[in-house]
Amino acid sequence: MSAKSIINKELFTPHDEKMLAAVQVKRRTKKKIPFLATGGQGDYMTFICLSGNSILHSAADSVTSAVQKASQALNERGERLGRAEERTADMMNSAEQFAVTAHKLAMKHKC
């Protein structure tokens, strides 16, 4: 069994994740790295792995957040349009009342 298969089986599968990619990296360093069992100072090998669920959850969260923001913006716009429509109707009624009153006054002054 390859090292990538073992990493996937032991690290990702128990957490219901899928390893999308793994890259073996060789690094040289002059420092001692006590937490790695490399057999001494110098070269060591490690893997950098990419998990599927973390990316999918992050992408899903971003999409959900964007949809929520767009929905909120649409609701706010709808509220503003509703208020503008009410003000327009009020202004139209006021204009009609003004016209009726002006017409009555004009008729009284003619007589």
Buried (B, 14 or more C-beta within 10 A) or exposed (E): EEEBEEBBEEBBEEEEBEBBEBEEEEEEEEEEEEEEEBEEEEEBEEEEBEBBBEEEEEEEEEEEEEEEEEEEEEEEEEEEEEEEEEEEEEEEEEEEEEEEEEEEEEEEEEE
